[in-house]
Amino acid sequence: MPPKDRWAPVRLPSGQPHLIVREEQPEDAEFAMAHLNSWVTPNPLFFRRNHFRYPKVDQPSWRLDLTGAAARPLRLSLDDLRRMPQTSQWTTLECSGNKRAYYEPETEGTQWTAGAIGNAEWGGVPLATLLALARPLTGAVEVLFVGADEGIFKETGERVHFARSLPLDQALRPDLLLALTMNGEPLPQRHGAPLRLVVPTWYAMASVKWLTRIELLTRPFRGPFQVRDYVYIPSPGAYDRSVPVTWQRVNSTITQPVDGARVQPGPLTVRGVAWAGNAPPERVEVSLNGGRSWTCAELIDPALPAVWRLWHWVSPPLSPGVYQILVRATDAAGETQPRRAAWNAKGYGNNSMIPLTIIVE
């Protein structure tokens, strides 16, 4: 385990659920997972991940441009989007740097523990609806999404907007959403208002916020947030061996008890959450002895695409002593969470089992 002084200490649940600020400017804040008690993440408690300062967007004059390799380019106002058929869906978004603080040796980037994740109901217009209206030309291979947030990309010193692309076949998936609402309320400014993309099953860097432009491309996008950030690289600067960050890896987290808890002898209730990108979590197992033996926990929620599942497990009566608890999830495609995820220089995709210790006394 990495040294504890790399992140704010987590104590036993007390007081109100809250966010833990990891960076003040631009704001990066994660949910204190010890307070997780709901399948839905309320808007004020949803993690915040920013590369630049919050942009100022004038909603009355805001327009979304859909341009590039399109037979019918579009320019849409908010009212235009609101008049289109609307849909909603539950999606769990996870920062690709979630659990970065647990990599050893330490990597660059915001030192998230396990709270850069949240589950919400997103409402808006399917992206496929707009792409059908725009009629992509034969040569289109990718779809670029550009946000209003902008600033200096540290590695190169260039001034850029946050922008990411998706392969055209991924962009045409029916579950991708241009979101106008979050948990039944207008999309909050801190989460991308007036319009953001929601890409289920991918890490949240793909879900571009504060959208201003969508462009159909005839060649792959090479922007810095596409080829220098959000790539797995085996060592610093090894971009010639990069692999793009895409799908959420199968993962799980223990929310209660917390590391270092002192509890009384008797049965112990262990709670947490599991999620995956390729297929829903199908099994969660808990170990009290550092992984020498495992017992299945009870999954509380139904298996839905792109949505986490809460779980709990009650142990046999515990005698006084020190116990190391581990949890591992397996998804419906048969992928199981590893004891230790492969290290990468930017600290992405950590789905390692994170041990915690309790003392029964």
C-alpha positions as CSV (number, residue, x, y, z in Angstrom):
1,M,0.0,0.0,0.0
2,P,1.3,3.5,-0.7
3,P,1.9,5.9,2.2
4,K,-1.2,7.3,3.7
5,D,0.0,10.9,3.5
6,R,-0.7,11.0,-0.2
7,W,-4.4,11.7,0.4
8,A,-6.7,13.1,3.0
9,P,-7.4,10.6,5.8
10,V,-10.8,8.9,5.8
11,R,-12.5,8.5,9.2
12,L,-15.5,6.6,10.3
13,P,-18.7,7.9,8.8
14,S,-20.1,10.9,10.7
15,G,-21.9,14.0,9.8
16,Q,-23.3,14.6,6.3
17,P,-22.1,13.0,3.1
18,H,-19.7,15.3,1.4
19,L,-17.1,15.8,-1.4
20,I,-13.3,15.6,-0.7
21,V,-11.5,18.3,-2.6
22,R,-8.4,17.0,-4.3
23,E,-7.5,20.1,-6.3
24,E,-9.0,23.6,-5.8
25,Q,-8.3,25.2,-9.2
26,P,-9.4,23.7,-11.5
27,E,-11.7,21.9,-9.1
28,D,-11.3,18.2,-8.7
29,A,-13.4,16.6,-5.9
30,E,-14.5,13.1,-5.1
31,F,-17.3,11.6,-3.0
32,A,-16.5,10.4,0.5
33,M,-17.4,6.7,-0.2
34,A,-17.8,5.8,3.4
35,H,-21.1,7.7,3.2
36,L,-22.4,5.7,0.2
37,N,-26.0,4.6,1.1
38,S,-27.9,5.1,-2.1
39,W,-27.9,3.7,-5.6
40,V,-28.4,7.2,-6.9
41,T,-25.7,9.9,-6.5
42,P,-27.3,13.2,-5.7
43,N,-26.1,16.0,-8.0
44,P,-24.3,18.0,-5.3
45,L,-22.3,14.8,-4.4
46,F,-21.4,13.7,-7.9
47,F,-17.6,13.8,-8.4
48,R,-16.1,16.8,-10.2
49,R,-13.3,16.5,-12.7
50,N,-11.9,19.5,-14.5
51,H,-8.9,20.3,-16.6
52,F,-9.5,24.0,-16.8
53,R,-11.6,26.6,-15.0
54,Y,-15.3,26.3,-15.3
55,P,-16.3,28.0,-18.5
56,K,-18.9,30.8,-18.6
57,V,-21.7,29.8,-21.1
58,D,-24.5,32.2,-22.0
59,Q,-27.4,29.8,-22.5
60,P,-29.7,32.1,-24.5
61,S,-27.0,32.6,-27.2
62,W,-25.4,29.1,-26.9
63,R,-25.5,27.0,-30.1
64,L,-24.3,23.5,-30.9
65,D,-22.7,23.1,-34.3
66,L,-22.5,19.8,-36.0
67,T,-20.1,20.1,-38.9
68,G,-17.4,18.3,-40.9
69,A,-18.0,15.3,-43.1
70,A,-21.8,15.7,-43.0
71,A,-24.3,16.0,-45.9
72,R,-26.4,18.3,-43.8
73,P,-24.5,20.3,-41.2
74,L,-26.6,21.5,-38.2
75,R,-26.7,24.5,-35.9
76,L,-29.0,24.0,-33.0
77,S,-30.2,26.1,-30.0
78,L,-31.2,24.7,-26.6
79,D,-34.9,25.1,-27.7
80,D,-34.2,23.1,-30.8
81,L,-32.8,20.3,-28.7
82,R,-35.6,20.4,-26.2
83,R,-38.2,20.1,-29.0
84,M,-36.7,16.8,-30.1
85,P,-37.9,13.5,-28.7
86,Q,-36.3,13.0,-25.3
87,T,-35.1,9.9,-23.5
88,S,-33.4,9.1,-20.2
89,Q,-31.1,6.4,-18.9
90,W,-29.1,5.5,-15.8
91,T,-25.3,5.6,-16.3
92,T,-22.5,5.2,-13.9
93,L,-19.6,7.6,-14.8
94,E,-16.1,6.9,-13.4
95,C,-13.0,9.0,-13.8
96,S,-10.3,7.0,-15.5
97,G,-8.0,8.1,-12.7
98,N,-10.2,6.7,-10.0
99,K,-8.1,4.8,-7.4
100,R,-4.9,6.4,-8.8
101,A,-3.7,7.1,-5.2
102,Y,-3.3,3.3,-4.7
103,Y,-0.7,2.8,-7.5
104,E,2.8,2.1,-6.3
105,P,5.1,3.7,-7.2
106,E,3.1,6.9,-7.3
107,T,2.0,8.2,-10.7
108,E,1.4,11.7,-12.0
109,G,-2.1,13.2,-11.8
110,T,-4.8,13.9,-9.2
111,Q,-4.5,11.4,-6.4
112,W,-8.0,10.1,-6.3
113,T,-9.0,7.4,-3.8
114,A,-12.2,5.5,-4.7
115,G,-14.8,8.3,-4.9
116,A,-14.3,9.6,-8.5
117,I,-17.4,7.8,-9.6
118,G,-21.2,8.3,-9.5
119,N,-24.5,7.0,-10.8
120,A,-27.2,9.3,-12.2
121,E,-30.2,9.4,-14.5
122,W,-29.3,11.5,-17.5
123,G,-32.0,12.9,-19.8
124,G,-31.7,14.4,-23.3
125,V,-31.5,13.6,-27.0
126,P,-29.7,10.4,-28.3
127,L,-26.6,11.4,-30.2
128,A,-27.6,9.0,-32.9
129,T,-30.6,11.2,-33.6
130,L,-28.4,14.2,-34.5
131,L,-26.0,12.1,-36.5
132,A,-28.9,10.7,-38.5
133,L,-30.1,14.3,-39.3
134,A,-26.6,15.3,-40.3
135,R,-26.1,12.3,-42.5
136,P,-22.4,11.4,-42.2
137,L,-20.5,11.1,-45.5
138,T,-18.9,7.9,-46.6
139,G,-15.4,9.0,-45.6
140,A,-16.3,9.8,-41.9
141,V,-14.3,7.7,-39.4
142,E,-14.6,9.6,-36.1
143,V,-16.8,12.1,-34.3
144,L,-15.1,14.9,-32.4
145,F,-16.6,16.6,-29.4
146,V,-15.4,20.0,-28.3
147,G,-16.2,21.6,-24.9
148,A,-16.3,25.3,-24.0
149,D,-13.6,24.7,-21.3
150,E,-10.2,25.8,-22.4
151,G,-6.7,26.5,-21.0
152,I,-3.0,25.6,-21.3
153,F,-2.1,21.9,-21.8
154,K,0.8,21.6,-19.5
155,E,2.9,19.1,-21.4
156,T,3.0,21.1,-24.6
157,G,2.2,24.7,-23.5
158,E,-0.5,25.1,-26.1
159,R,-3.8,26.7,-25.4
160,V,-6.6,24.2,-26.2
161,H,-10.2,23.3,-25.6
162,F,-11.0,20.0,-23.9
163,A,-11.8,17.8,-26.9
164,R,-12.2,14.1,-27.5
165,S,-13.2,11.9,-30.4
166,L,-15.0,8.5,-30.7
167,P,-14.9,6.1,-33.6
168,L,-18.0,6.5,-35.7
169,D,-19.3,3.1,-34.9
170,Q,-19.1,3.9,-31.1
171,A,-20.7,7.3,-31.7
172,L,-23.7,5.7,-33.4
173,R,-24.5,3.4,-30.5
174,P,-28.1,4.0,-29.4
175,D,-27.2,4.5,-25.7
176,L,-25.0,7.6,-26.2
177,L,-26.8,10.7,-25.0
178,L,-26.6,14.5,-25.4
179,A,-27.7,15.2,-21.8
180,L,-29.8,18.2,-20.8
181,T,-30.8,16.9,-17.4
182,M,-29.3,15.1,-14.5
183,N,-31.4,13.2,-12.0
184,G,-34.6,14.9,-13.2
185,E,-33.1,18.5,-12.9
186,P,-31.6,20.8,-15.4
187,L,-28.0,19.8,-16.0
188,P,-25.9,21.6,-13.4
189,Q,-23.3,24.1,-14.6
190,R,-20.5,22.1,-12.8
191,H,-21.5,19.0,-14.7
192,G,-21.5,20.4,-18.2
193,A,-24.5,22.7,-18.6
194,P,-26.1,23.4,-20.9
195,L,-25.2,20.2,-22.8
196,R,-22.8,17.3,-22.2
197,L,-22.2,14.0,-23.8
198,V,-22.8,10.8,-21.8
199,V,-20.9,7.7,-23.1
200,P,-22.0,4.6,-21.1
201,T,-19.4,1.9,-20.3
202,W,-16.4,4.1,-21.2
203,Y,-14.4,6.0,-18.6
204,A,-15.8,9.5,-18.1
205,M,-13.2,11.4,-20.1
206,A,-15.3,10.4,-23.2
207,S,-18.3,12.2,-21.7
208,V,-17.3,15.7,-22.8
209,K,-18.9,18.5,-20.9
210,W,-20.0,22.0,-22.0
211,L,-20.4,20.9,-25.6
212,T,-20.2,23.5,-28.2
213,R,-19.2,21.6,-31.4
214,I,-19.5,18.1,-32.8
215,E,-17.5,17.4,-36.0
216,L,-17.4,14.4,-38.3
217,L,-13.8,13.6,-39.1
218,T,-12.3,11.8,-42.1
219,R,-9.1,11.0,-40.2
220,P,-8.3,10.2,-36.5
221,F,-8.2,13.1,-34.1
222,R,-4.7,13.9,-32.6
223,G,-5.5,16.4,-29.9
224,P,-3.6,16.3,-26.6
225,F,-6.4,14.8,-24.6
226,Q,-6.6,12.0,-27.2
227,V,-3.0,11.0,-27.7
228,R,-1.1,12.4,-24.7
229,D,-3.6,12.1,-21.9
230,Y,-6.0,9.2,-21.4
231,V,-3.6,6.6,-22.8
232,Y,-2.0,3.7,-21.0
233,I,1.8,4.1,-21.3
234,P,4.3,1.7,-19.6
235,S,6.8,4.5,-18.6
236,P,6.8,8.3,-18.7
237,G,6.9,9.6,-22.2
238,A,6.5,6.2,-23.9
239,Y,3.8,7.4,-26.3
240,D,5.1,5.2,-29.0
241,R,3.7,2.3,-26.9
242,S,0.4,3.9,-25.9
243,V,-2.9,2.2,-25.7
244,P,-6.1,4.3,-25.5
245,V,-8.2,4.4,-22.4
246,T,-11.7,3.3,-23.3
247,W,-13.9,0.8,-21.4
248,Q,-14.4,0.8,-17.7
249,R,-12.6,-2.1,-16.1
250,V,-14.4,-4.5,-13.8
251,N,-14.0,-3.0,-10.3
252,S,-15.4,-2.9,-6.8
253,T,-15.0,-0.9,-3.6
254,I,-15.6,-1.5,0.1
255,T,-17.5,1.5,1.5
256,Q,-18.0,0.2,5.1
257,P,-16.2,-0.6,7.3
258,V,-13.3,1.8,6.6
259,D,-9.6,1.0,6.9
260,G,-8.4,0.9,10.5
261,A,-11.9,0.5,12.0
262,R,-12.1,-1.0,15.5
263,V,-15.2,-3.2,15.9
264,Q,-16.7,-5.4,18.6
265,P,-16.6,-9.2,18.3
266,G,-19.5,-10.8,16.4
267,P,-20.8,-10.7,12.8
268,L,-19.4,-7.9,10.7
269,T,-21.4,-6.3,7.8
270,V,-19.3,-5.4,4.8
271,R,-20.9,-3.1,2.2
272,G,-19.8,-1.7,-1.1
273,V,-20.4,-1.2,-4.8
274,A,-19.3,-3.0,-8.0
275,W,-19.3,-1.9,-11.6
276,A,-17.9,-2.8,-15.1
277,G,-17.9,-1.6,-18.7
278,N,-18.1,-4.6,-20.9
279,A,-20.8,-6.4,-19.0
280,P,-22.7,-5.9,-15.7
281,P,-21.1,-7.2,-12.5
282,E,-22.4,-10.7,-11.9
283,R,-20.5,-11.8,-8.7
284,V,-18.9,-10.1,-5.8
285,E,-16.7,-12.1,-3.4
286,V,-15.3,-11.0,0.0
287,S,-12.2,-12.3,1.9
288,L,-11.4,-11.8,5.5
289,N,-7.9,-13.3,5.3
290,G,-6.1,-11.4,2.6
291,G,-7.4,-13.5,-0.2
292,R,-6.8,-17.1,1.0
293,S,-10.5,-17.9,0.9
294,W,-13.5,-16.2,-0.5
295,T,-17.3,-16.0,0.1
296,C,-20.0,-14.6,-2.2
297,A,-21.7,-11.4,-1.2
298,E,-25.3,-10.5,-2.0
299,L,-25.8,-8.2,-5.0
300,I,-28.6,-5.8,-4.1
301,D,-29.5,-4.2,-7.4
302,P,-30.5,-5.7,-10.7
303,A,-27.9,-6.2,-13.4
304,L,-28.3,-3.2,-15.8
305,P,-26.0,-2.2,-18.6
306,A,-23.5,0.6,-17.6
307,V,-24.8,0.9,-14.0
308,W,-23.1,0.0,-10.7
309,R,-24.5,-2.5,-8.2
310,L,-24.5,-2.1,-4.5
311,W,-23.7,-5.3,-2.5
312,H,-23.4,-6.4,1.1
313,W,-22.1,-9.4,3.1
314,V,-22.4,-10.5,6.7
315,S,-19.5,-12.5,8.1
316,P,-19.7,-15.3,10.7
317,P,-19.0,-14.1,14.2
318,L,-15.5,-12.7,14.5
319,S,-13.2,-13.3,17.4
320,P,-10.7,-10.6,18.6
321,G,-7.9,-10.1,16.2
322,V,-6.7,-8.3,13.1
323,Y,-8.4,-9.0,9.7
324,Q,-7.5,-8.0,6.2
325,I,-10.6,-7.6,4.0
326,L,-10.5,-7.8,0.2
327,V,-13.3,-7.7,-2.3
328,R,-13.3,-8.7,-6.0
329,A,-15.9,-8.5,-8.7
330,T,-16.6,-10.6,-11.7
331,D,-18.6,-9.4,-14.7
332,A,-21.1,-11.3,-16.9
333,A,-18.4,-11.6,-19.5
334,G,-16.2,-13.6,-17.1
335,E,-13.6,-10.8,-16.4
336,T,-12.5,-10.8,-12.7
337,Q,-10.9,-7.9,-10.9
338,P,-7.2,-8.6,-10.4
339,R,-5.3,-8.5,-7.1
340,R,-3.0,-5.9,-8.6
341,A,-3.7,-4.0,-11.9
342,A,-0.8,-3.4,-14.3
343,W,1.0,-0.2,-13.4
344,N,1.0,2.6,-16.0
345,A,2.8,5.9,-15.9
346,K,-0.4,8.1,-15.9
347,G,-2.2,6.1,-13.3
348,Y,-5.3,5.2,-15.3
349,G,-7.7,2.2,-14.9
350,N,-6.7,1.0,-11.5
351,N,-9.1,-1.9,-10.7
352,S,-6.8,-3.5,-8.1
353,M,-8.3,-5.1,-5.0
354,I,-7.6,-2.5,-2.3
355,P,-7.1,-4.2,1.1
356,L,-8.3,-2.7,4.3
357,T,-7.6,-3.8,7.9
358,I,-10.0,-4.0,10.8
359,I,-9.3,-4.7,14.4
360,V,-11.8,-6.8,16.4
361,E,-11.5,-6.1,20.1
